[in-house]
Amino acid sequence: MNILGIDVGGSGIKGAPVDLDKGDFAVDRLRIPTPSKSSPQNVAEVVGQICEHFTDHIGTDSRIGLTIPAPVVHGRIPFIANLHKSWAGLQADEFFQDALGRPVTLVNDADGAGLAEVHFGAAKGNEGLVLMTTLGTGIGTAMIHRGVLVPNAELGHVELNGHDAETRAASSIKESEKLSYKVWAKERLQPYYAHLEMLFSPDLFVVGGGVSKDSEKFLPLLDLKTPIVPAVLRNRAGIIGAALAARDANEHPGH
Ligand code: BGC
């Protein structure tokens, strides 16, 4: 069965029907730029367009999965770092269900990506503790132990040398401060990953986000005890993870 997964990001909103037997898109994805005022209303309008575009594949009343770049606690967004501030406090599951007229499952973007990597990607079959990190506008993290997600780990906001870690180590900061891969890796990523390693003793770090396509330029510069590998699903992970979360909600209603 195909389930529509939609990944809401700071610059683009991307969706595709996902074939969850294969762990890949059933047809090409559609990307629409995120409205410059990224309020829930404006985002819902774009999400509605994406649903409509794929009606032939998913029908009009099937559940869809949606990633959000914020924690999603029982459908509610407690705070938001990188979209319009009016998301904070929103009961977003009800809001999207009303706006779209179909059941909607929301999941944090990094949690979605982590689920996808554990099911189909770089952490497939890992029986230990996997820490997924996505390096982008901010830093998203997912904690998955023996295949089970511990939702809403916000480890992009741990304090690092007196700063919110994502404001030092996200790939957007590499860009805005024009840091070389070497400086970014040694001065920003190294202390960040060493700190997570000390706190959680993971078995594997997976590094996603757009910059992971250049992973050979920075991952080998890190000195960690824990293996650290690039994500393999790249920019498909969020969409596939959103669809996985929606399937889980169909199979375990009420959770
Ligand atoms: C948010 C996380 C999100 C990450 C990546 C952070 O600022 O707090 O919820 O996963 O950015 O988008």
Residues whose N, C-alpha, C, O or C-beta is under 5 A from the ligand:
A	BS01	BGC	P69 A70 P71 A81 D109 A110 G138 I139 G140 T141 G156
